[in-house]
Amino acid sequence: MLIARAHTLLGTVVAVHVHAETADRARVEDAIAQALASVAHIGRVMSAHHAESDLGRLSRARTGDVLMLDAQTVRVIGAAQYWWQLSRGVFNPCRAAQTLAHAGLRPGLACNATGSLNDICIRADADVELSAPVALDLGGIAKGYAVDCAVEVLRACGVDNALVNAGGDLRAVGHRRWPIDVRHAQTHLMDGRLQHKTHIQHMALATSVAGALNPELVMARPRRKPRWTSVTVQASTCMAADALTKWAMQASALCPDLRAALRHHHGRMWRTP
């Protein structure tokens, strides 16, 4: 029995597909509802469009402020610091936030917040101390993180085989092999041209596309065009796959740091020039 539900969340359509081997439909429906609720919560607290969100508060804080944030936000900030350092600044949600806020595309963020990820000190699960106000756009990894959280909710509810798909950032759990079509970057929605066909099982997949379709790609070099038209990464978690696509869009095919990160996160990638 295949049960699927979808809601508009995170600025896209988030779909949960569960392959249930039993007929306990009510239990599966409840698990899906809890998974979608977890995604909705992440979208609220990490919104760059609302001044009262955690990101809005970070951008309007004062030097030395200690803020209590949602624990989910603190986890994603820690992950952003990890990917920023690992990519040597190529993955840079502060640069993205500042650029997009000045363009009026992130109205929840204060345009005069010029701090970096180094200005955020994580003190506890829900506390951070700021050396300066920091504008953050976590769109580069928050969607992948939300997919991972939805998967963990499903597993905690006893769901063994499922696929969570948030606008192309997706993760599968269980023994079922899910067929996946990766659409070519220059293909219209109704065009059948594909870049890649694959199956995923106990894995995650994320795709980034250059240009206006993906403004979060304003990373370390905003005036330099990405090297690639699109990048798809398969990795062990959706957040890792999400971050790796942003990095890979701007990296050489031979970048040793990127290749090492792919190995560490059990990843592989496909790129369109």
C-alpha positions as CSV (number, residue, x, y, z in Angstrom):
1,M,0.0,0.0,0.0
2,L,1.4,3.4,-1.1
3,I,0.2,6.5,0.8
4,A,1.3,9.9,-0.3
5,R,0.5,13.4,1.0
6,A,1.8,16.8,0.0
7,H,1.7,20.4,1.4
8,T,3.1,23.7,0.2
9,L,6.0,24.4,2.6
10,L,9.4,26.0,2.4
11,G,8.4,27.8,-0.7
12,T,7.9,24.6,-2.6
13,V,5.8,21.4,-2.5
14,V,6.9,18.9,0.2
15,A,5.6,15.4,-0.5
16,V,5.8,12.3,1.7
17,H,5.4,8.9,0.2
18,V,5.1,5.9,2.5
19,H,5.1,2.3,1.3
20,A,3.3,0.4,4.1
21,E,3.3,-3.3,4.3
22,T,0.4,-3.3,6.7
23,A,-3.1,-1.9,6.4
24,D,-2.8,0.4,9.4
25,R,-3.6,3.5,7.4
26,A,-4.5,5.7,10.4
27,R,-1.0,5.1,11.9
28,V,0.7,6.0,8.7
29,E,-1.5,9.1,8.1
30,D,-0.6,10.3,11.6
31,A,3.1,9.7,11.0
32,I,2.9,11.7,7.7
33,A,1.1,14.6,9.5
34,Q,3.8,14.7,12.2
35,A,6.5,14.7,9.5
36,L,5.0,17.6,7.6
37,A,4.4,19.5,10.8
38,S,8.2,19.2,11.6
39,V,8.9,20.7,8.1
40,A,6.5,23.5,8.7
41,H,8.1,24.4,12.0
42,I,11.6,24.6,10.5
43,G,10.2,26.8,7.7
44,R,8.8,29.2,10.4
45,V,11.8,29.6,12.6
46,M,14.4,29.8,9.8
47,S,12.5,32.1,7.5
48,A,14.5,35.0,6.0
49,H,11.2,36.7,5.0
50,H,9.9,37.5,8.5
51,A,11.6,39.8,11.0
52,E,10.3,37.9,14.0
53,S,11.9,34.6,12.9
54,D,15.2,33.4,14.5
55,L,17.1,34.7,11.4
56,G,15.4,38.1,11.6
57,R,16.3,38.4,15.3
58,L,19.9,37.5,14.6
59,S,20.2,40.2,12.0
60,R,18.8,42.8,14.4
61,A,20.7,41.8,17.5
62,R,23.4,44.0,19.1
63,T,27.1,43.2,19.8
64,G,27.3,40.9,22.8
65,D,23.7,39.8,22.8
66,V,22.9,36.3,23.9
67,L,19.8,35.0,22.0
68,M,17.7,32.0,22.8
69,L,16.8,30.4,19.5
70,D,14.9,27.3,18.5
71,A,17.2,24.3,18.9
72,Q,16.6,23.4,15.2
73,T,18.0,26.7,14.1
74,V,21.1,26.3,16.3
75,R,21.8,22.9,14.8
76,V,21.6,24.3,11.3
77,I,23.8,27.3,12.2
78,G,26.4,24.7,13.5
79,A,26.1,22.8,10.2
80,A,26.5,26.1,8.2
81,Q,29.7,26.8,10.1
82,Y,31.0,23.3,9.3
83,W,30.3,23.7,5.6
84,W,31.6,27.2,5.5
85,Q,34.9,26.1,7.0
86,L,35.2,22.9,5.0
87,S,34.6,24.7,1.7
88,R,37.0,27.5,2.6
89,G,34.2,30.0,2.3
90,V,32.6,28.9,-0.9
91,F,29.5,27.9,1.0
92,N,28.6,31.3,2.5
93,P,25.1,31.9,3.8
94,C,26.1,35.3,5.1
95,R,27.2,36.6,1.7
96,A,24.0,35.2,0.2
97,A,21.9,36.9,2.9
98,Q,23.5,40.3,2.5
99,T,23.3,40.3,-1.3
100,L,19.7,39.1,-1.3
101,A,18.6,41.4,1.5
102,H,20.0,44.4,-0.3
103,A,18.1,43.3,-3.4
104,G,14.9,43.3,-1.4
105,L,14.5,39.5,-1.7
106,R,14.9,38.7,2.0
107,P,12.7,41.3,3.7
108,G,13.0,39.7,7.1
109,L,16.7,40.4,7.4
110,A,18.3,43.7,8.4
111,C,20.4,45.1,5.5
112,N,23.0,46.6,7.9
113,A,24.0,43.3,9.5
114,T,27.5,42.5,8.2
115,G,28.7,39.9,10.7
116,S,30.0,36.5,9.6
117,L,29.5,33.0,10.8
118,N,32.6,33.5,13.0
119,D,30.5,36.1,15.0
120,I,28.1,33.4,16.2
121,C,29.2,31.4,19.2
122,I,27.0,28.5,20.0
123,R,26.8,28.3,23.8
124,A,24.2,25.6,24.3
125,D,21.5,23.7,22.4
126,A,19.4,26.8,22.1
127,D,21.7,29.7,23.0
128,V,24.1,31.7,20.8
129,E,26.2,34.8,21.7
130,L,26.9,37.3,19.0
131,S,30.0,39.4,18.4
132,A,28.1,41.3,15.7
133,P,24.6,41.2,14.1
134,V,24.6,38.5,11.5
135,A,22.3,38.2,8.4
136,L,21.9,34.5,7.5
137,D,20.1,32.9,4.6
138,L,20.0,29.2,5.5
139,G,18.1,28.2,2.3
140,G,21.3,26.4,1.1
141,I,20.9,23.7,3.7
142,A,17.7,24.2,5.7
143,K,15.5,22.5,3.2
144,G,17.8,19.4,3.2
145,Y,17.8,19.5,7.0
146,A,14.0,19.7,7.0
147,V,13.8,16.6,4.8
148,D,16.2,14.7,7.2
149,C,14.0,15.7,10.2
150,A,10.8,14.5,8.4
151,V,12.5,11.2,7.8
152,E,13.5,10.9,11.4
153,V,9.9,11.6,12.5
154,L,8.6,8.9,10.2
155,R,11.1,6.4,11.6
156,A,10.2,7.3,15.2
157,C,6.6,6.6,14.3
158,G,7.5,3.1,13.0
159,V,7.5,3.8,9.3
160,D,10.1,1.6,7.6
161,N,9.9,2.6,3.9
162,A,9.4,6.2,2.9
163,L,10.5,9.0,0.5
164,V,10.4,12.7,1.5
165,N,10.7,15.1,-1.4
166,A,10.9,18.9,-0.9
167,G,11.1,20.4,-4.4
168,G,13.7,18.0,-5.6
169,D,15.7,17.7,-2.4
170,L,14.8,14.2,-1.3
171,R,15.7,11.3,1.0
172,A,14.6,7.6,1.1
173,V,14.7,5.2,3.9
174,G,14.0,1.4,4.0
175,H,14.6,-1.4,1.6
176,R,12.4,-0.1,-1.2
177,R,14.2,1.3,-4.2
178,W,12.6,4.5,-5.4
179,P,13.0,5.5,-9.1
180,I,14.2,9.1,-9.6
181,D,14.4,11.2,-12.7
182,V,16.7,14.2,-12.6
183,R,15.4,16.8,-15.1
184,H,18.0,18.6,-17.3
185,A,18.6,22.2,-16.2
186,Q,17.5,23.7,-19.5
187,T,14.4,21.6,-19.7
188,H,10.9,23.0,-19.3
189,L,8.5,21.3,-16.8
190,M,6.6,19.5,-19.5
191,D,9.6,18.5,-21.6
192,G,10.7,14.9,-21.2
193,R,14.4,15.5,-21.6
194,L,16.3,14.1,-18.5
195,Q,19.8,14.6,-17.3
196,H,19.9,11.4,-15.3
197,K,17.7,8.4,-14.3
198,T,18.6,6.5,-11.1
199,H,17.2,4.8,-8.1
200,I,17.8,5.7,-4.4
201,Q,17.6,3.4,-1.4
202,H,18.6,4.6,2.1
203,M,20.1,7.7,0.4
204,A,19.5,11.4,-0.2
205,L,19.6,13.4,-3.4
206,A,19.7,17.2,-4.0
207,T,19.9,19.4,-7.1
208,S,20.9,23.0,-7.6
209,V,20.4,25.0,-10.7
210,A,22.3,28.2,-11.6
211,G,20.5,31.5,-12.3
212,A,17.3,33.0,-11.2
213,L,15.8,29.6,-10.4
214,N,18.1,29.3,-7.4
215,P,19.0,32.7,-5.8
216,E,20.7,30.9,-2.9
217,L,23.6,30.3,-5.2
218,V,24.9,33.8,-4.3
219,M,27.7,32.4,-2.3
220,A,31.4,33.4,-2.0
221,R,31.8,35.0,-5.4
222,P,28.5,36.9,-6.2
223,R,29.9,38.5,-9.4
224,R,31.3,35.3,-10.8
225,K,29.1,33.0,-12.8
226,P,28.8,29.4,-11.4
227,R,31.0,26.9,-13.3
228,W,28.1,24.6,-13.9
229,T,24.5,24.9,-15.1
230,S,23.3,22.3,-12.6
231,V,24.6,19.9,-10.0
232,T,23.0,16.9,-8.5
233,V,24.6,15.2,-5.5
234,Q,23.7,11.9,-3.8
235,A,24.8,11.6,-0.2
236,S,24.0,9.9,3.1
237,T,21.8,12.8,4.3
238,C,19.8,15.4,2.5
239,M,21.5,18.3,4.3
240,A,24.9,17.1,3.2
241,A,23.7,16.6,-0.4
242,D,22.1,20.1,-0.3
243,A,25.3,21.8,0.9
244,L,27.5,19.8,-1.5
245,T,25.5,21.0,-4.5
246,K,26.0,24.7,-3.5
247,W,29.8,24.1,-3.2
248,A,30.1,22.0,-6.3
249,M,28.3,24.7,-8.4
250,Q,31.4,26.9,-7.9
251,A,34.2,24.3,-7.7
252,S,36.5,22.7,-10.2
253,A,35.8,19.1,-11.1
254,L,39.2,18.3,-9.6
255,C,38.8,20.3,-6.3
256,P,40.5,18.0,-3.8
257,D,38.5,19.4,-0.8
258,L,35.2,18.8,-2.5
259,R,36.2,15.3,-3.6
260,A,37.2,14.5,0.0
261,A,33.9,15.8,1.3
262,L,32.0,13.7,-1.2
263,R,33.8,10.6,0.0
264,H,33.3,11.4,3.7
265,H,29.5,11.9,3.1
266,H,29.3,8.8,0.9
267,G,28.4,11.1,-2.0
268,R,28.6,11.2,-5.8
269,M,27.6,13.9,-8.2
270,W,26.5,14.7,-11.7
271,R,27.1,18.1,-13.2
272,T,25.8,19.9,-16.4
273,P,28.2,22.4,-18.0
